[in-house]
């Protein structure tokens, strides 16, 4: 690639982060992009210049991206300048980060450092959560979490049931398969849909996932009922996986009292506690994440690194490698060409993750963490939360909208209750699916902001997720209390009515 192309790509990246940039493509942009996509393999290649023109002039204008301060869709952060720069380096070096080869590459050392720093930022005890890996996102991390939970919980139940001591060969679902073992259930409180997908992929089954939320608008368990049910399941020799949410995807709410859930798991001995903290791990009120057995975090959300980058943490490296071993025989280390002779404590990524082949997605995370540091990230979190609460308070006070975070606690007329970084709201008149969908379209058609529709506690509503590193930063000079992005959002919400 020529230098001029690199410069043009850098210009495009910079332009898409401007606050004045339209968040959503115009109708003309979409039409030109749709009609201009090359749909058949050319007999003769277009060449680099024409291909570049296709990418920048046709495809890119037709893509809605999360790079600006008023993109509020899918709880997706943007890309910090350091992460963006590192992603260019990733493409330039094109490393397949699968085997720890300390004499040939520092890639796995960089990944290990990024995982350590991210854990520290979220308050995790890095000595306890010694098994960790970089994944494609929360779904892959949840698959790993439920796979580890499946093996650990079934082994506990069968060891109790069959009287096997710690030295006896215990059951391993990753090796033996689930058939003929014991039943495994997932108990959750409005968990993310990727938990259902994970249950399907690891052989537990969606029908063995049960929502035990104490109310239709809660992510908390009724601990008394949960205790009773877990006692019953323990007596039935059923393995249990408890899934708690640290930042529920619609409301941003947190499952309360993780230590109490930990105590229940310890009490009955047949259970595992998995915490889905895809974006909530970095919130000030994230709770005691160290209570978990395994933990899901997304870096491409609040850490603002490029898609795709998720993180997974669990306590036992042996268990994680048992699940992910690239071998037909667990006594083997896998194919000889994938072996590492290092003894420095860094496992080969292929032995602790789903993929054998993986890009160097940890480098943008590493770059952004060392560039911003703890103070820089805590500033992003604080600004995002403050911005979300300004929007939420305005909606709460509006006669035209209902603020739906915390259910009835924030319905108009009640005292405003602060939220995290997601604003869940609906129109007082457009309360059905059609009306809500039309309102979402009207908001997004302005091109000035982007939101997504959802449904919570049976009600169609709108989710405005504040996760971008720029949001809340644009406040003019030190004496100016007005944030232009806040003003734009409020004007749009008024205009669409």
Protein Blocks (a to p, Z undefined) as FASTA:
>chain_A
ZZklmmmmmmmmmmmmpfklcfbdcfklmmmmmmmpcfbdcfbdgbjmlmmmmmmmmmmm
mpccfkbfkbcghhiacddfklmmmmmmmmmnopacfbccfklocklmmmmmmmmmmmmm
nopafklmmcccddfbjklmmmmmmmmmmmmmmmmmmmmmnopafkbccddfklnopghp
acdddddehiafklmmmmmmnonopklpccfbfbfkbcbdcfklmmmmmmmmmmnopacd
ddddehifklopacehkllmmmmmmmnopaccdddffkmmmgmklojfklpmbdcddfkl
mnopacdddddddfblklmmmmmoccfbfkbgbjfklccfbfnhpacfklmcfblbdcff
klmmmmmmmmnommlmmmmmmmmmmmmmmmmmmmmmpckbccfehilmlgghiacdddfk
bccdddfklmcfklmmmmmmmmmmnopaccddddeehiacdddddfbfkgokagojfklm
bdfklmmmmmmmmmmZZ
